Amino acid sequence: MNEWWEGLSTVLKVLYCIALPSTLLLLIQTLLAIIVGAHAGGAGFDVSDTSGIDFDGGGMHGGFDVHTDISGAAMHDMSLGHDMAGGHSVDGGNPSDFGTMRMFTLQTIVAFLTVFSWTTIVAIQGGLPQGLAFAIGFALGFIVMFAIAKIVQLSAKLAENGTLDVRNCLGLTGTVYIPIPGKGQGEGKVNVTVQGQLRELSAVTAGEETIRTGTQVRVTDLRGDTVVVERED
């Protein structure tokens, strides 16, 4: 072993010092991903790393629920008030944030170093000039790095697509499933098609009269995860 190591050039020694630890880290990352994925089951997975990413494990708010539920009436009022005034959310839970591809994460860097180092080692030992070997190693490493970043991005989007963001219900129409008491004195249920799926949501109304089952309503406001509705004219 010592003779083999001593027989290597300085460049190859450096490359092996990169290749071995990065390969070990890549194996650990892969095993952890398999274990975590197996335990997560159908609930999805948490992408708070790469996608940023507020996350609710039961959710990309589907396993990757990328919307943090901030408790407290004061925080809700602040967020809702900002939405009404400027049309933007201040809770950092914008799903589009998690669809952004991130090239430089621990996962992609480890993959790049692993592919770059082993490819360059094989090329040099195969007789290629060092400059060409490094170029090939860098190119293949970058391709793998880009591919992993893209896969993570697509995974985040798939998870986010299955996550209900109640804010998307604003302005939509639905049908009352369980009668909604008037004057906000109790909650009922409405069926609303949102994000391509039929959802059953808790609902209240500020109107004077109870809204009965089968009535068409429109979502006009939000109170946490409860929608505020009014009769559809």
C-alpha positions as a Python dict, from the first residue, in 0.01 Angstrom:
ca = {
    (1, 'M'): (0, 0, 0),
    (2, 'N'): (278, 241, 93),
    (3, 'E'): (466, 156, -225),
    (4, 'W'): (155, 220, -434),
    (5, 'W'): (94, 553, -264),
    (6, 'E'): (454, 664, -293),
    (7, 'G'): (451, 574, -660),
    (8, 'L'): (172, 821, -731),
    (9, 'S'): (237, 1170, -863),
    (10, 'T'): (147, 1470, -648),
    (11, 'V'): (-153, 1542, -870),
    (12, 'L'): (-289, 1190, -830),
    (13, 'K'): (-236, 1202, -454),
    (14, 'V'): (-439, 1522, -433),
    (15, 'L'): (-711, 1373, -651),
    (16, 'Y'): (-732, 1060, -436),
    (17, 'C'): (-754, 1279, -126),
    (18, 'I'): (-1057, 1443, -285),
    (19, 'A'): (-1210, 1127, -431),
    (20, 'L'): (-1212, 904, -125),
    (21, 'P'): (-1377, 1140, 128),
    (22, 'S'): (-1627, 1273, -128),
    (23, 'T'): (-1724, 919, -228),
    (24, 'L'): (-1779, 828, 137),
    (25, 'L'): (-1995, 1137, 188),
    (26, 'L'): (-2193, 1055, -126),
    (27, 'L'): (-2261, 704, 0),
    (28, 'I'): (-2373, 839, 338),
    (29, 'Q'): (-2604, 1092, 169),
    (30, 'T'): (-2753, 817, -48),
    (31, 'L'): (-2814, 586, 248),
    (32, 'L'): (-2972, 865, 451),
    (33, 'A'): (-3198, 957, 158),
    (34, 'I'): (-3313, 595, 126),
    (35, 'I'): (-3376, 561, 500),
    (36, 'V'): (-3558, 894, 531),
    (37, 'G'): (-3758, 825, 216),
    (38, 'A'): (-3866, 485, 346),
    (39, 'H'): (-3987, 629, 676),
    (40, 'A'): (-4161, 922, 508),
    (41, 'G'): (-4384, 690, 309),
    (42, 'G'): (-4666, 867, 132),
    (43, 'A'): (-4637, 1177, 344),
    (44, 'G'): (-4365, 1319, 125),
    (45, 'F'): (-4040, 1466, 234),
    (46, 'D'): (-3900, 1786, 373),
    (47, 'V'): (-3694, 1998, 138),
    (48, 'S'): (-3600, 2266, 379),
    (49, 'D'): (-3242, 2220, 266),
    (50, 'T'): (-3254, 2281, -103),
    (51, 'S'): (-3576, 2441, -140),
    (52, 'G'): (-3578, 2662, 136),
    (53, 'I'): (-3703, 2422, 121),
    (54, 'D'): (-4110, 2675, 578),
    (55, 'F'): (-4198, 2317, 568),
    (56, 'D'): (-4466, 2103, 703),
    (57, 'G'): (-4380, 1735, 685),
    (58, 'G'): (-4738, 1629, 650),
    (59, 'G'): (-4792, 1855, 360),
    (60, 'M'): (-4278, 2016, -122),
    (61, 'H'): (-4828, 2107, 218),
    (62, 'G'): (-4726, 1776, 96),
    (63, 'G'): (-4406, 1649, 232),
    (64, 'F'): (-4232, 1921, 90),
    (65, 'D'): (-4540, 2155, 253),
    (66, 'V'): (-4355, 2461, 186),
    (67, 'H'): (-4571, 2685, 389),
    (68, 'T'): (-4498, 2745, 752),
    (69, 'D'): (-4801, 2776, 971),
    (70, 'I'): (-4735, 3075, 1191),
    (71, 'S'): (-4938, 3058, 1506),
    (72, 'G'): (-5087, 3358, 1674),
    (73, 'A'): (-5359, 3596, 1571),
    (74, 'A'): (-5123, 3890, 1560),
    (75, 'M'): (-4895, 3728, 1305),
    (76, 'H'): (-5193, 3616, 1098),
    (77, 'D'): (-5338, 3965, 1096),
    (78, 'M'): (-5006, 4111, 990),
    (79, 'S'): (-4967, 3861, 705),
    (80, 'L'): (-5326, 3902, 590),
    (81, 'G'): (-5304, 4276, 608),
    (82, 'H'): (-4994, 4279, 397),
    (83, 'D'): (-5156, 4048, 141),
    (84, 'M'): (-5451, 4283, 111),
    (85, 'A'): (-5238, 4593, 82),
    (86, 'G'): (-4963, 4474, -148),
    (87, 'G'): (-5064, 4138, -279),
    (88, 'H'): (-4757, 3967, -134),
    (89, 'S'): (-4698, 3724, 145),
    (90, 'V'): (-4451, 3798, 422),
    (91, 'D'): (-4424, 3451, 567),
    (92, 'G'): (-4161, 3326, 326),
    (93, 'G'): (-4386, 3043, 217),
    (94, 'N'): (-4414, 3138, -149),
    (95, 'P'): (-4414, 2806, -336),
    (96, 'S'): (-4222, 2958, -626),
    (97, 'D'): (-3924, 3003, -395),
    (98, 'F'): (-3894, 2628, -376),
    (99, 'G'): (-3908, 2570, -747),
    (100, 'T'): (-3579, 2757, -795),
    (101, 'M'): (-3288, 2536, -896),
    (102, 'R'): (-2997, 2555, -654),
    (103, 'M'): (-2666, 2453, -808),
    (104, 'F'): (-2449, 2493, -501),
    (105, 'T'): (-2571, 2273, -218),
    (106, 'L'): (-2382, 2015, -13),
    (107, 'Q'): (-2541, 1740, -217),
    (108, 'T'): (-2443, 1880, -556),
    (109, 'I'): (-2092, 1980, -448),
    (110, 'V'): (-2017, 1634, -309),
    (111, 'A'): (-2144, 1476, -632),
    (112, 'F'): (-1929, 1713, -839),
    (113, 'L'): (-1614, 1637, -639),
    (114, 'T'): (-1675, 1263, -659),
    (115, 'V'): (-1727, 1252, -1036),
    (116, 'F'): (-1458, 1511, -1110),
    (117, 'S'): (-1188, 1341, -904),
    (118, 'W'): (-1250, 982, -1018),
    (119, 'T'): (-1291, 1081, -1383),
    (120, 'T'): (-966, 1279, -1376),
    (121, 'I'): (-781, 993, -1202),
    (122, 'V'): (-897, 742, -1463),
    (123, 'A'): (-810, 978, -1748),
    (124, 'I'): (-460, 1051, -1618),
    (125, 'Q'): (-385, 687, -1548),
    (126, 'G'): (-519, 607, -1894),
    (127, 'G'): (-243, 820, -2045),
    (128, 'L'): (-427, 1141, -2126),
    (129, 'P'): (-249, 1475, -2073),
    (130, 'Q'): (-330, 1628, -1734),
    (131, 'G'): (-490, 1936, -1887),
    (132, 'L'): (-731, 1727, -2095),
    (133, 'A'): (-798, 1494, -1804),
    (134, 'F'): (-891, 1784, -1578),
    (135, 'A'): (-1114, 1932, -1849),
    (136, 'I'): (-1301, 1604, -1894),
    (137, 'G'): (-1333, 1558, -1518),
    (138, 'F'): (-1464, 1909, -1469),
    (139, 'A'): (-1714, 1875, -1755),
    (140, 'L'): (-1857, 1544, -1633),
    (141, 'G'): (-1863, 1668, -1275),
    (142, 'F'): (-2054, 1978, -1377),
    (143, 'I'): (-2304, 1774, -1579),
    (144, 'V'): (-2376, 1549, -1280),
    (145, 'M'): (-2397, 1852, -1051),
    (146, 'F'): (-2649, 2018, -1283),
    (147, 'A'): (-2851, 1696, -1317),
    (148, 'I'): (-2882, 1651, -941),
    (149, 'A'): (-2982, 2015, -891),
    (150, 'K'): (-3248, 1974, -1160),
    (151, 'I'): (-3381, 1654, -1004),
    (152, 'V'): (-3410, 1824, -665),
    (153, 'Q'): (-3590, 2119, -826),
    (154, 'L'): (-3839, 1891, -1003),
    (155, 'S'): (-3895, 1693, -684),
    (156, 'A'): (-3973, 2014, -498),
    (157, 'K'): (-4221, 2119, -766),
    (158, 'L'): (-4395, 1781, -760),
    (159, 'A'): (-4427, 1798, -383),
    (160, 'E'): (-4548, 2158, -393),
    (161, 'N'): (-4810, 2070, -653),
    (162, 'G'): (-4969, 1828, -409),
    (163, 'T'): (-4974, 2080, -127),
    (164, 'L'): (-5275, 2292, -56),
    (165, 'D'): (-5199, 2661, -15),
    (166, 'V'): (-5527, 2795, 117),
    (167, 'R'): (-5446, 3137, -27),
    (168, 'N'): (-5509, 2992, -372),
    (169, 'C'): (-5876, 2959, -275),
    (170, 'L'): (-5934, 3335, -277),
    (171, 'G'): (-6188, 3428, -543),
    (172, 'L'): (-6284, 3068, -619),
    (173, 'T'): (-6638, 2935, -605),
    (174, 'G'): (-6755, 2623, -430),
    (175, 'T'): (-7055, 2437, -292),
    (176, 'V'): (-7166, 2426, 70),
    (177, 'Y'): (-7137, 2074, 210),
    (178, 'I'): (-7229, 2140, 574),
    (179, 'P'): (-7448, 2446, 647),
    (180, 'I'): (-7260, 2760, 750),
    (181, 'P'): (-7415, 2960, 1038),
    (182, 'G'): (-7464, 3331, 974),
    (183, 'K'): (-7279, 3619, 1140),
    (184, 'G'): (-6966, 3408, 1188),
    (185, 'Q'): (-7127, 3216, 1474),
    (186, 'G'): (-6993, 2879, 1364),
    (187, 'E'): (-6816, 2686, 1094),
    (188, 'G'): (-6954, 2480, 810),
    (189, 'K'): (-6787, 2300, 522),
    (190, 'V'): (-6750, 2384, 155),
    (191, 'N'): (-6618, 2186, -138),
    (192, 'V'): (-6382, 2391, -355),
    (193, 'T'): (-6177, 2280, -655),
    (194, 'V'): (-5833, 2430, -599),
    (195, 'Q'): (-5496, 2338, -748),
    (196, 'G'): (-5675, 2087, -968),
    (197, 'Q'): (-5824, 1893, -676),
    (198, 'L'): (-6159, 1897, -496),
    (199, 'R'): (-6096, 2002, -135),
    (200, 'E'): (-6324, 2015, 167),
    (201, 'L'): (-6256, 2329, 370),
    (202, 'S'): (-6388, 2478, 691),
    (203, 'A'): (-6586, 2792, 617),
    (204, 'V'): (-6758, 3083, 792),
    (205, 'T'): (-6969, 3369, 663),
    (206, 'A'): (-7028, 3724, 774),
    (207, 'G'): (-7375, 3725, 620),
    (208, 'E'): (-7689, 3745, 825),
    (209, 'E'): (-7841, 3413, 721),
    (210, 'T'): (-7723, 3054, 741),
    (211, 'I'): (-7596, 2927, 407),
    (212, 'R'): (-7752, 2590, 343),
    (213, 'T'): (-7613, 2273, 187),
    (214, 'G'): (-7584, 2289, -191),
    (215, 'T'): (-7560, 2668, -209),
    (216, 'Q'): (-7298, 2811, -443),
    (217, 'V'): (-7055, 3042, -260),
    (218, 'R'): (-6743, 3244, -334),
    (219, 'V'): (-6432, 3264, -114),
    (220, 'T'): (-6372, 3627, -20),
    (221, 'D'): (-6126, 3611, 268),
    (222, 'L'): (-5919, 3382, 490),
    (223, 'R'): (-5900, 3325, 863),
    (224, 'G'): (-5605, 3098, 906),
    (225, 'D'): (-5701, 2772, 733),
    (226, 'T'): (-6069, 2865, 737),
    (227, 'V'): (-6221, 3038, 435),
    (228, 'V'): (-6470, 3323, 453),
    (229, 'V'): (-6746, 3287, 195),
    (230, 'E'): (-7049, 3469, 66),
    (231, 'R'): (-7339, 3359, -148),
    (232, 'E'): (-7270, 3353, -519),
    (233, 'D'): (-7512, 3589, -693),
}
